[in-house]
Amino acid sequence: MVAFNFMARFAPSVEDGTKRQTIRAAGKRRPPRRGEQLQLYTGMRTRNCRLLRTAPCKAVYPIAMDLAARRVRVQTGDVMGELDAEEVNHLAQADGFATAADFFEYFAATHGQTFAGHLIEWEV
């Protein structure tokens, strides 16, 4: 099982099933695999830790962002394609942000000018 922690602002939408994806930076650990069970928490490593839901991983896509230029590229199959403005807005809303501008501001503040990681989707 793979565990993910969510900020309090995202917890209600993870719990009620309206948020069905997360974007995580590439790191030392491997990303989850399709079909692998995910444990979705809020407040991990605190006494307020709470399991929001468990769900099977639906898909994992490599994602790269140039946050200064507000460009997003997602790999599907063998192709790394750039998202258009409408697709970026949909991605941002699916990830729990009101607008693409909020999405880019959050990632720039958290990760700097560039980002490489994985878009992880789960079943509800």
N, C-alpha and C positions, 0 to 999 in steps of 0.2 A: 504494500500500500504506500501511496505517496500522500503526504500531508501538505496542505497549503494554508497559510494564515491570511486573513483578510482584515483590512482596516475596518473600524467600526462603521464608517460611512457606507461601506459596501455590504456589510453583514446582512441587513434586511433583504436586499435583492438576491443575495446568494441563497439565503434561507427559503425565500418564497419561490425561487426558481426563475425569476426574471433575468438574473445574471447567470449566464451559462458558459462563461469563458473567463480566462484570465491571461494576462500577458506577463511573462516572467523572464528576467534576464538570464542569459546563458551563464552557467556557473560550473562549479566543481561536480555537482550531481547531474546525472543524466535526466532528461525530461521524462515524464511518464510515457508509457506506451499505450497505444489504442487497446481498450478493453481492461486496462489495469484499474483497480478500484482507487478512487481519490477520496481522501478525508478532507473536508473543508471546514476550517475553524476560524474563530475570531478570538483574539486575546491570548494566543499561545504564549507560553512562558510567563504567564501571570496567573494569579488565583482566579481571575475572571475568564479563564479559558472555557470556550464552549464550542461543541461540535455543531455546525450548522446543518450539514448533510453529508452523506456519502453518495458517491455517484461513479459510474464507470466512465473512463476517459473515452470520448467519442473520436477525437482527432488532435493531432499536434502538428503545427506548421511553423517552420522557421520564419522569423519576422525580423526586419531591419528597418530602422527609422533614422532619418536625418531630421532632427527636431528643429534645427534652425531654418531649414528649407521647408519644413512641414510636409515631408515626403515619407510614405510608408510603402515598403515592399514586403510581400508575403509569398513564400514558396509553396506552390501546389504542384505535386508531381516533380518534374525535373526543371520547372520554369519558376524563376523568381520574378513575379510581376508587380508592377507599381499600381497602387490603388488610385482611382480617380477621387475627386472631392466628395462625391456622393458615397462611395464605398468607405472612405475614411470616416465620414460622419456616421455611417451605419456601424462601423467597427467601434467608434468611440461610444456610441449609445449602448451597444451590446456589452461594452466593458464597464458600463455604469456611469458614464460621464454625460452631462447634459448636452455638450457641444464638442465639436472637434477642437475648438480653441482650448477648452478646459482640459481635454485629453493631452494635447501637446504641451500645455503649461505644466501639467502634473509630471509628465515624463521628463521634460527638460529640467525641472526643479529637482527631480529625484535621480536622474541618470546623466545629466549633462547634455551635450549637443548631439550625440549619436547613441543609438541603442541597438543591441543585437540580442535576440532571445527567441522565445517560443510563444506562440499563440496556442493555448490549451483549451479545448472545448470538452464539455461533459454532457452526458444524458441527464434529463430531468425525470 
